[in-house]
Amino acid sequence: MRRSVFSSLLFAFLTSLSAVSIAAPSAKPEAPQPLAAQLSASEQPTPKVNLNAADAETLRRDLFGIGAAKAKAIIAYRESNGSFTVVDELLEVKGIGKSLLEKNRDRLEVK
């Protein structure tokens, strides 16, 4: 008796499993993506931030380790001392050190 119940349950399970696999939609191949879409966000080239034209939001958003206070300090320095002439002049801004400058050097430009 137990053997026939077990066999019946096993048969029902295998039958439902095969029905599910047949009824499941087949995976359609995806269209190839352009190379630019395949690159992750960290691999895509980032636009450079112009220290003489960027607003506080752009500085905060596009630079590592720059929050609202440091972005405002950069703008205040620019307004009181004139335009930046070189990226290294950013070290004169209070709160900006060598390590922070090096993290962002490839993202910065002076025009």
C-alpha positions as CSV (number, residue, x, y, z in Angstrom):
1,M,0.0,0.0,0.0
2,R,2.7,2.4,1.0
3,R,4.7,1.6,-2.1
4,S,1.7,2.4,-4.4
5,V,1.0,5.7,-2.6
6,F,4.6,6.7,-2.9
7,S,4.7,5.7,-6.6
8,S,1.5,7.7,-7.3
9,L,2.9,10.8,-5.6
10,L,6.2,10.5,-7.4
11,F,4.4,10.1,-10.7
12,A,2.2,13.1,-10.0
13,F,5.2,15.2,-9.1
14,L,7.2,14.3,-12.2
15,T,4.2,14.8,-14.4
16,S,3.5,18.3,-13.0
17,L,7.3,19.1,-13.3
18,S,7.3,18.2,-17.0
19,A,4.1,20.2,-17.6
20,V,5.6,23.3,-16.0
21,S,8.8,23.0,-18.1
22,I,6.8,22.7,-21.3
23,A,4.5,25.5,-20.5
24,A,7.3,27.9,-19.4
25,P,8.1,30.5,-22.0
26,S,11.5,30.1,-23.7
27,A,14.1,32.7,-23.1
28,K,14.5,35.0,-26.1
29,P,18.0,36.1,-26.9
30,E,18.6,39.7,-26.2
31,A,19.7,42.1,-28.8
32,P,23.4,43.1,-28.6
33,Q,24.0,46.3,-26.6
34,P,26.2,49.0,-27.8
35,L,29.7,49.1,-26.3
36,A,29.0,52.3,-24.4
37,A,26.0,50.6,-22.7
38,Q,28.1,47.6,-21.7
39,L,30.6,49.7,-19.7
40,S,29.8,50.1,-16.1
41,A,29.4,53.6,-14.6
42,S,32.9,53.5,-13.1
43,E,34.4,52.6,-16.5
44,Q,32.7,55.4,-18.5
45,P,34.8,58.5,-18.8
46,T,33.5,61.2,-16.5
47,P,33.2,64.8,-17.6
48,K,35.8,67.2,-16.1
49,V,34.6,69.8,-13.6
50,N,35.7,73.3,-14.4
51,L,36.7,74.9,-11.1
52,N,36.0,78.4,-12.4
53,A,32.5,77.7,-13.7
54,A,31.0,74.9,-11.6
55,D,28.3,75.7,-9.1
56,A,28.1,74.2,-5.6
57,E,25.8,71.4,-6.7
58,T,28.0,70.3,-9.5
59,L,31.1,70.3,-7.2
60,R,29.2,68.3,-4.6
61,R,27.8,65.8,-7.1
62,D,30.8,65.2,-9.3
63,L,33.7,65.2,-6.9
64,F,34.7,62.6,-4.3
65,G,34.7,63.8,-0.7
66,I,33.2,67.2,-1.5
67,G,30.0,67.9,0.4
68,A,27.9,71.1,0.6
69,A,30.3,72.9,3.0
70,K,33.4,72.3,1.0
71,A,31.7,73.1,-2.3
72,K,30.6,76.5,-0.8
73,A,34.2,77.0,0.5
74,I,35.5,76.5,-3.0
75,I,33.1,79.0,-4.5
76,A,33.8,81.5,-1.7
77,Y,37.5,81.2,-2.4
78,R,36.9,81.7,-6.1
79,E,34.8,84.8,-5.4
80,S,37.3,86.4,-3.0
81,N,40.5,85.5,-4.8
82,G,39.5,85.4,-8.5
83,S,39.6,82.5,-10.9
84,F,41.7,79.4,-10.3
85,T,44.8,79.4,-12.4
86,V,45.9,75.8,-11.8
87,V,44.2,72.8,-10.2
88,D,46.8,72.7,-7.4
89,E,45.5,76.1,-6.2
90,L,42.6,74.2,-4.7
91,L,44.9,73.3,-1.8
92,E,44.5,76.9,-0.6
93,V,40.8,76.2,0.1
94,K,40.2,75.4,3.8
95,G,39.3,71.7,4.2
96,I,40.9,70.6,0.9
97,G,44.1,68.5,1.5
98,K,46.5,66.7,-0.8
99,S,44.7,63.4,-0.6
100,L,41.4,64.9,-1.5
101,L,43.0,66.8,-4.4
102,E,44.6,63.6,-5.7
103,K,41.4,61.7,-5.6
104,N,39.8,64.3,-7.8
105,R,42.7,65.5,-9.9
106,D,41.6,63.6,-13.0
107,R,38.1,65.1,-12.7
108,L,39.2,68.7,-12.4
109,E,40.2,71.3,-15.0
110,V,40.7,75.1,-15.0
111,K,39.5,77.0,-18.0
